[in-house]
Amino acid sequence: MSTSKRFYCLIAAIMMLTGMATATGEVRMAVRPDPSVEVVLDPPYDFDPDQMLPRDFGDYFTQDHEVEVTSYPLLPGTEWENEVLVLKGKEEGPTLYLIAGVHGGEIAAWMTGNLVKKAGLKAGTLHILSPANPWGANRSPRTRYVTSEEDLNRSFPGKPDGNAAEMVADALFQDVKRVNPTFVFDLHEAATNVEGRDFLGNSLIYTSLEKMNDLYLDMLLETQLGTLTSVPFDFFSPGPAGSVNRTISELLGLPVITVETYRADPLEMRIANQLSIVQYVLQHYGLI
């Protein structure tokens, strides 16, 4: 039996034992779209996320907690300067770090990160870097790269005197190391769906489940039940070499989940699913 089938059997068994099974007793397994069917990536949309709040996409961040908002730069005074926004709730709590849009062309990732900047927290602190790759996000057409073919998500932990992607990676890695958060989000989107390669759309990627085993399994179960996301999410491990996920997990020992939505789905659906997962984790750690 394949690893995937064993995992889904485990999920089904846990659901039955805990009374979490659906009325039919079935788990909604993630389904790969037919690779032979041509799709349109980033289909057109008629709304402006910049003018919206998380609650405009569903029951997300609906409580108006007062929050202290500050910011600080990464690589200040250089052409690669970026800004980390910090939300701090009134009550004590853990610190989390949200990295969105390391690939600039993955628009639902950094649009979600920007929406979360408008959320209130009752406790704890949330650092938000969104978009993490504004140079790729602002280029026309948008691209996953920082410059040319420098892939930021293959450049970690980076080099302070390296190429542009390596310098950006180093600044971000060192900041995460300094902050030492309890948990790290890594928001992405997937576009590739070809035979012979993993289909990463609508998936939760981890490198290590240490320090987050219950959170990860519970969240994956919720996607299978249809109570968290509009489609079931799949699982993959580990993150690729040089990625945010794998590098922070292995070198800093911090729990990281990479959220991948699928760029052929409607944008509103992709943002809603990303918001739902972010909200779930923040509730788990008591920030909201």
Helices and strands as residue ranges (DSSP letters): H 3-18, G 49-51, G 54-57, E 67-74, E 82-89, E 91-100, H 107-116, E 123-129, H 134-138, G 152-154, H 164-179, E 183-190, E 203-205, H 213-225, E 234-236, H 244-252, E 256-262, H 267-284
